[in-house]
Each structure stands twice: as structure tokens, then as C-alpha cells.
Amino acid sequence: MQNNKKFPGTDIEIAQSVFPKHALHIKDIAEKAGIPFEFIEYCGNYKAKVDNIFLIKNQNKKDGKLVLVTAINPTAAGEGKTTTTVGVADSLSLLGKKAIVALRQPSLGPVFGVKGGAAGGGWAQVIPMEDINLHFTGDFHAIGAANNLLAAMIDNHIFHGNKLGLDPRKIVWRRCIDMNDRQLRFINDGLGGRVNGSPREDGFDITAASEVMAILCLASDIDDLKKRLGRIIAGYTFGKPSDEQPVTASQLGAHGAMAALLRDALKPNLVQTLEGTPALIHGGPFANIAHGCNSVMATRLALKCADYVVTEAGFGADLGAEKFFNIKCRIAGLKPSAVIIVATVRALKSHGGLKKSDLENENLDALSKGMPNLIQHVENITNVFRLPAVVAINAFPRDTKAEIELIKNRCKELRINAVVSEVWAKGGEGGIDLAQEVVRLCEPEAINESSGKVKPDNFDYSYNINLSIKEKIEDIAKRIYRADDVIILLNAQKQINQIEKMGMDKIPVCMAKTQYSFSDDAALLGSPRGWKLTVRDVKLSAGAGFIVVFTGEILTMPGLPHAPSAEKIDVDSTGKISGLF
């Protein structure tokens, strides 16, 4: 594939300079990945679904190395986690390694809200960029349909006699739509008289926040998918809190039809990077109230096809990486080999208290003050989860040599390497040094002395699954966030007691917390100390198989900003889309 790396422009303009003229046909990408044509379901010339039978036939094949890309706590300055993930996969390909990148699908809400496109950036992108950012292969629509089918069947059950005794005041299942729309957060429905349903309070979540999304991304096959869907709790029966019983999707008879709607959505999507590296893009769970990783199916498929699989987890390592390890890896039996922690000079200066308007100027003092954020993430990866790590310094033009050296020297004190990455500007060529460090860390003899001898096979979870819910929360709060203590509010404690009574407490916890801080206060940047984590709400996601722990105010239905990205997105008379960047 021929690229002109000197081509200037926005992300979408760069992508359109390559696609479709220089893109490979999807059958060639499948051949690169080692997937025979009989397992490919074409969605045009550049997208395909991969039949899950291929994974079943290759389940005994040795796995490749799994490399996680994570980051410091995000700031308005940007970190470039997805760009780094795509770029490193291209860099590994240039080194002669068989590499595949595995990513989440973008949600339409953020695309039209604040982010624009979410398929990487610069010369480290996946294509077809417009399709991936918009409807892609229709997976999100299928997830929304399955979610709303259950919602419809809940109200229909109540309308036709409510045989199960479901209390309309205790329905916990909400409808969903894949768009940012604050108007739908809380609604009253069933109005207009008995023939139009039973009036009740209701609301919408964005599709990425639906438990159906989390279930699809954690399911191991169609049978597991159906079982998980059947365990979804729709609401609770009439009676005192001590007497109420959960009502599930299987009791309502909805899980079979929901699985049918998701049959094709369960199949991973195959596309390519700008440089022709195979890419599996599948699933997009919220990183706050869900685990924020691409699907288990896609990751397993990639591991059977490649020597190196480069994947990412949502937000900073305190949320994304922690859930990737404690939830996804635990449930799927995955063992990562190495971790890339992405940071930028600009973002670290922001954590050091510098205003966004001042980030372009060299400021070693602010950078030093922001470094504890990076250091805490590094220590969590190497000391808690016991994995080899490298810091990727995602380069910006105004970064100075002194600033880069400061980061490198501080990382040396932690006995890990920090490597400059220029994949945004140079594609795979700009990440060769980073890719070489990843290969070194993934080798059995690689030693990361930040915690003695840390080898790829020493990976461990941060907590024992059989601990109490409170103990698991405390483990994450104290070991990962560095909180002094955990305060569980009365309502949350009642919910914990109910989950324990149901015998559903021996599963992972999924922390719902602000992404901007290690703490539950978005304003506390850097590496805060002397604070306590407050748990205000606890929800059982029985189908997904984790317990969501809410801290602070977490929105499951975002709103549009004052000037949404949708205002800049357009399409011309030839069908060419602009403004996705």
C-alpha cells in the first residue's frame, strides 16, 4: 500500500487520500490474517464479518502475544491512545511481525457530540474511516434493537396481566438509543389511556451503556450469549425489599429473540489500517459503567491469527486497564504479555496545573508536577498487575528536548523505558522504536526491574474474586486509586446486601468513576492523596457478570455540547463526507 506521508490535512482528509484508491480488498486482508475465504462474509469490498466457526475450528491453536495500550488520565490536551494502538500494529508489521489490531467501535453519540471520528488519527488510522465512525456493519443497531425488545416485552407483560408480579416502580431496565440526547434521560411513557400502556417513569441510556453491549462483548459464543441475556434483571417483584425477587429476561421469554437479533452482530468485523494491517473492530461498551474493551470474540480471533495483537482499553489505566485485567481477562482467561502506557508532554503539564492556553510553551516545573500521574499508572501496571510496561510519549511538534528527556529520566528511575512515538505524523515508521521495545518485553527472558523480576507470565489480578463486594471495592480504591478509605452510603449498602442475599457477590466489580482523575472528583488532577472514595449506588449486571459500583455523578446518557461536532459534518453531491475528525 502506497502512502504519501507528507500529505497535510485533517484525519478524514488523510484517510480519504488513501481510501479507496490505495486500500486492499478485504479478501486480501483476510488472507494476511490467515482467515480462509469460506469464513468471510463480505460487507462490500472493504469490510467483512468473520464467521465464528473459524474460531471454533482453531480453538486449540497457540495464541499470539497480547499487548494492551492504555494511558494516563485523559485531559483536554489529548493523549492519542487509539492512534498509538493502530500505529504500533503497523510498526510491528514493518518489523516483519504478523500483527493485528483489535479495537472498539465508535458510538454515534460522541461522533456527533464532542469527539468527531474515533478511528485513530493522522497516519495511524483504520479504514474505511467514515463507515467505521457511522453505521459500520450495523452492530450497534442490533444491540439497540435487542435492548428495546426487552423493554417492550417488560411493559407488554405488565399490560397483559403481569403474571410475574413485576413492580412498575422497580423496573431497572431502560431503553436505549445510540445518540447523545439529554432530553431522554428521564421520561414518562405509557400515557394516553389504558390502550396505550401503563404510565410509568422511564428513561434512555446511550447504546454503548446498555448491558446488552457488555454482554455481547464478553460472550464466548452464541450459547453463552443467550445464557447471559437470559440472566438480565428487568426489575423486581412487589413486596418489601427483603421479600422482592428479581425478574429476568428468561422469565419474560425474551432472551431467545434477543439472541436472534444479535446473531450476526456477534461476528467480529474485519477491516484494515491505512498501511494494510488487519484490524478487528468489534463492540463498544462504555468505559465508565461497563468494562470499556472490544469483544472477547474479536480478541480471541486475533490471538489465533497473529503473533502480536495490539488492543486498547477505555480512558486512563485506572479505569480501562484495571477493568481489562480484572474483568475481561478474568472472564475470558486472557493473559497479556506487555502494556504500553501512552502519555503526552501536554497532558502531563495539564496534570501539573497548567492552563490549556499555556501548554504550547516549555514548562519543566508543570511537567514535573504532572509526572506523578504517569508514575502512579506505571506502578499499578508493574507492581499490582505484575506486567512489563513501556511508556509511549506521543509526540507533538512543540514538545521540547528538555521535556522529553525529563519524562525519560523519570521513567528510568522506575526502571522502565520511555520511547517517543511519532505514528500520527509518520505512520508505522514513526513507531519502530516503540514496537521494538514491545517485542523485547514480550520475550520470555525480558525483565522489567521496576518490581524485581516482572515477566510476561507473572500477570495477576488485583483482587481475589471470592472477596466480599466491599473488600473488592477497597482493593481497587486503595491499591489502584490510592484512596485512604471507602465510604459506602446507606442506599449503596442496601444494594450490596441484596446482591449478597441473591448469592451474586462472587463476581468482579466494575467501577463507575470519572475518567479525569484517580479520585471520584474530576477536579483532582495529578496523583491525589488524602481523600476517601464515596460509593453512592451499586447495580448488579447479572448478564454481563459484574457489579457496577457508582462513585460521583456518572451519566449513562450524555448530552450534546454547545457546539456539537454534528455542525461540522457534511456530505457533498458525490457522497463524500467531511468534518469527521
Disulfide bonds with the S-S distance in Angstrom:
none
